[in-house]
């Protein structure tokens, strides 16, 4: 893959993480439930994958 493509995939992972995090905060607030730790951990993992992908695309190979 090209470097720019990897960077864009990393940004896509960041966008997915933001959406998941927002849903994880808004839904429990409306229903009156507690925030799920599993969803927060999933968000952290997705951000880590995005960071890895961006860094891999930024490398000078």
N, C-alpha and C positions, 0 to 999 in steps of 0.2 A: 504494500500500500504506500501511497505517497504520504509525505510528512503532513501536508495540509489536511488530507483526509483523516489521518489519525487525530489531529488537533480538533477537527470538527466533531468526530465521534466522542472525544472527551468532553466537549462542550454539550453535546447531546445528553451524555450521562449526567452532567451537572443539572441540565434542565429537568430531566426525569426526577432527579433527587429533590429539586425544589418543589416540583408538583406533588410528589409523594409526601414530603415533609409538610406542605401546606394542608393537604387532605388529612394527614395524621393529627394536625392541630385543630382544624376547623370542625371536623366531624364529631370528635368527642366533646368539643365545646357546645355544640348545638344539642347533642343528645344528653349531655350531663355526665358522660362517662369519663374514666381516666385515660390518659394518653398511653398508648401501647409502646412498651419498650422495644418490642420486636420490630416495629415499623421504624423507630428511631435508629436501631442498629442496621436495618436494611438501608436506610438513607446514608449512614456513614460508610457502609460497604460500597454503595454506588458512587459516592463522592471519591472514595479511594480508587476505584476502578477508573473513574474519569480523570483523576489526577495522574495516574499511571499512564493512561493513554495519551494525555496531552504531553507529558514529559517524554514519552517514547517518540512522539511525533516531532518534538522540538530538538531531539538529538541530532548532532551532525554525524551522519553515517557515511 
